[in-house]
Amino acid sequence: MTKTIKVALAGAGAFGIKHLDGIKNIDGVEVVSLVGRRLDATREVAAKYGIAHVATDLADSLALKDVDAVILCTPTQMHASQSIACLKAGKHVQVEIPLADSWRDAQAVAELQKQTGLVAMCGHTRRFNPSHQWVHRKIVAGDFNIQQMDVQTFFFRRSNMNALGQPRSWTDHLLWHHAAHTVDLFAYQTRSPIVKANAIQGPIHPTLGIAMDMSIQLKAANGAICTLSLSFNNDGPLGTFFRYIGDTGTYIARYDDLFDGKDEKIDVSKVDVSMNGIELQDREYFAAIREAREPNSSIAQVLPCYQVLHRLEQQLDPD
């Protein structure tokens, strides 16, 4: 494919805007349609980014013949059904994490992707952050082997607000959304399937209906282990922090920054063409479309992560 890739983006909120900012830096790609829940707010965002078509229903964008690909930044509960709608419409699709909030739905998306042969990718951004790429390259080169990963995913979100401080129309989830990042990254970085997984959770929030605290243990087939702590109750510092403990060193990744065990910063500015993990993720998506190949973080590649999440959910809620 040599022509400009025409894109529809669904979800004009905080994360959708991150994708729009990243796409501005990618040649040969044009966002031609923007889908949002509220028409006036969506029009505002569209005007800022020069997007001509605006809709409140994804079906309107899928009906546009010139749309080649879709990026879904919509509420978790819509991800699987919207991914399926995109594939059925003959559009390539990148769905933000998580692929689905059930194992059955994740399998359905993967099966349809196989049937269509279209590029289908899930936004497991940690695979693309320069900090984690740097570690991954050392692992592939045989210079570093993970013995343990210790990960903290901490937020202060006791009400339903998004990253811009605006009310959300949906409820976030520690297991199916935030744990998915680490479960996939652990298997990806160890290059070994997860063979054991355990989880416990704290009390269910009376209004939000979800656990606000969770602890997860993982073990890979090669013997590496991972401990993941997640909380919506933590009043700073916020974010996800990854400690890689290996046979030749210790590394701490804080988003796109990387430090060694002595807390000395490692320069990762030359790892890739950008320091923006979302932009790098989008670059891979569009490159896979152009080259008619499977992308890193394809639906097929991340599917085992959702099987693990399913097993963990069964432990947390055996009924």
N, C-alpha and C positions, 0 to 999 in steps of 0.2 A: 504494500500500500504506500503510494507516494503522495497522494492528495492530502489536504488538511483533514485531520480527524475531527469530526463534529461531535460535540459532547453535550449531553443533557445531565445536569446535576440536580439531584433531589435532596432537599434539606438546606434551607438558607440560613441556618443557625450558626453557632460558633464554629463547629467543625467544617461545615460546608464552606465557610469563608476562608478557613485555612487551606482548603483545596483550591479555591479560586485564586488565592494569593500565590500558591505554588505553581499553578498552571500558567500564570502570567509569564513565568520564566522558561516555559517549554515551547520551543518552536514547532510549528506545524500542527498546533492543536487550538481549537476554538470552542468555547462554551456558547452554544446557540440557544439553550433553553434552561430555565431555572424553575424548579418546583418548590413551593413552600406552603406552609399551612395557612398563613394569613396573606391575602393578596396584596394589600398595601405595603406591608413590610417586605414582601418578596420583590415587589416592584422597585422599592428603594434600593435594595441590594443589586438588583439587575441593572438599574440605571448607573450605579457606581462602577460596575464592571463591564458595561457596554453589551449586555445580553438582551437580545431583541425579544425573545419569546418568554412569557411568564405564564405559569399555570399553578393551580392548586391540586391538580390530579395528575399523577404520573402517566396515566393512560394518554393524556393529551400530548405529552412529550414523546411517548413511544410511537404515536401515530405519525410523527414527523418523519418523512422519508429520508431526509438528509442527516438524521441522527445516526451515527455509527456506534456510539458507546455511551454508557451511563455510569455515573458515580452516585452511589446511594449513601447519604449521610442522614438518614431518617431514623426515627425511634427503633430500638432493638426489635420490638415485637413485629415490625413490618419487614425486616430484612429478608427473611426467607421467601415470603410471598412476592415481594417486589423483585427479588433476584430472579425468581421463576418467571415473572411477567416479562422481564427484560429479555431473558433467553428465548422465551416463546415468541417474542416480537422480533427475534433475529438480531438483537443488539448485544455487543460485548458488555460485560458488567464488572464493575469493581464495587463491592459492598464493604462499608466500614465495619470494623469489628463490633459485635460478633457476627459471624455468618448466620447464626440462628440462636434461638433460646431453647431449642430441644434437639436431641439427637436425631429424631425422626425427620424433622424439617431440614437439618443439615444434610442428611443422606439424600433427601429429595432434590435439593439443589445440585449436589454432586452428580447424581444420576442423570439429571437433565443436561448438565454441562457435557457429560460424556456423549450423550445422544446428539447434541447440536454441534460439538466441536468448537464452540465459540470460546473466546478468552473470558475466563471467569476467575476473579481474584478477590481475596479478602484482605482488608487493611490491617494486617499484623505489622504495624509500623516499626516495632523493635528490630525486625530483620533488616531494616533499612537505615536506622539511625547510625551515623558514622561511628559512634562509640562502640556499638555492638558489632558493626562490620569489622572494626579493627580487631576485636577479640576473635571474631569468627575466622578471619584470615590467619591469625596465629594458630588456631586450632587446625584448620585445613592444612597448614604448612607442617604440622606436627611439632610445633614449638610450645604448645600449651594444651594441657588436658584438664578439663574441669573435674574437680573432686566434689565440690559443693557449690551451690548457688544459694545465697541468702537474699531474699527480696522483700522489700516493704512497699506497699501501695497504700498511701495515706491521703485522705481528703478530710475536709470539714464540711459535710453536706447533710445537715440535719433537716433541711427543707429542700423542696424540689426546685433547685436553681441550676442554670447551666453555667458554663465557663465565663460568660459575659455578665453574670449576675441577673439573668432574666428568668422568669418562671418557665418551667418545662411542662410539656404536655404529656410526659411519660416518666416512668420511674427507672432509674439506673439500677444495675445489679452487680454486686461484687463478684459473684461466681461466673455468670455467663458473659459478662463484659470484661471486667478488670482482671480477673484471674486468667482469662483466655490469653492475654498478652504473655504472661509468664509461663503458662503451661506449654504454649507453642514454642516460645523462645528456648525453654529448657531442652526440649527434644531437638530443636534445630541446632543449638550450640553444642550439645553433647553428641549429636549425630547418632542418637540411639533412642529407640522407642521407650516410652514410659510403661513400666511393668507393675508398679505399685503406686497407689494414690489414696491418701486419707484426708479427711476434712472434718472440722468441727466449726460451729458458728455460735455467735452470741444471741441475745434475745431479739425477737422480731419487733421492729418499730411499730407502735400502735397505729400510726397514720400511714406511713409509707408501705407497710406490709412486707418489708424485707429485713434480713439480718444486717446490722450495721457493723459487725465485726466478724472476721473469719480467719481461720488458720488452716493452711494446706501443706501436706508433705508429699513429695514425689520421689520416686526412684527410677532411674533409667536402667535399661538392660545391661549397660556396661558398668554399673555399680555407682555412678554419680548420683548424688542426692540433692534435693532442693527443698528449702523451707520458705514458704510465702505467708506473710502476714498482711491482711487487708483491713482497712477501717474507714468508715465515714465519720467517725467521732474524733479524729485526731486534729487538734487545733494547732497545726504547724510543726515542722515544715511540711509542705504539701508536695505530692508528686510520688513517683515511683523510683526507688533506688535499688540498684542491682549490685551485689557483691559477688564477684567471681573468685572462688578460691581454687587454685589449681596446683599442678605439680611444679611449676616453675615461677609462680608469682601470684599476686592478688591484685585484682582490678575492680574499681568501683565506677559504675556508669550512672550518671545523673543526667537523664535525657541525652542531649548531644555532647555532653562533656564526659571525659574519662580521666580517672586518677589511678595512680598505683596504690599499693598498700600503705605507703608512707604519706598519702594524700598529696602527692606531687602530680601536677596536671600533665597529661600526655597530649601532644598535639595531634589532633585527628582532622585538621582542616584540609589535608590533602588526600584523605581517604576516598572521597567521591567529589562530584562536580558541585555539590551543594552541602551545606550543613543542616539543611531542612529535611527531616525524615519524611514528612508528608510529600514534599516535592519529589524526593527520590523514589518514593513509593509510586507516585503518579508517573514519573518517567519510566519506570519499569512496566507499568500497565500499558502505556502507549507504545513503548518499544516492542512489547510482546504482540500487540495488535499488528504493528507494521511488519514484524518478522514472522507472523503466523506461528508462534511458538508458545509453550507453556511458560507463564511468568513465575518468578519467585513469589511465594505466598499464594499460589493458585489454590482454588477450592480443594483440589485433590490433595495437595500437600498439607493443608491445615486441617483436613477432616479428622485425623487421629486426635487432635486437640479436643474436638467436640465430643468424641467418644469418651475421653477421660473426664470431661466436665459432666457428662451424663452419669458416669459411674460415681462421681463425687456427689452429684445431686441426689442420687439414690441413697447414699449414706446419710445425707443431711435430712432427707425427707423420705423415709422408706415406704410410706404409704403412697 
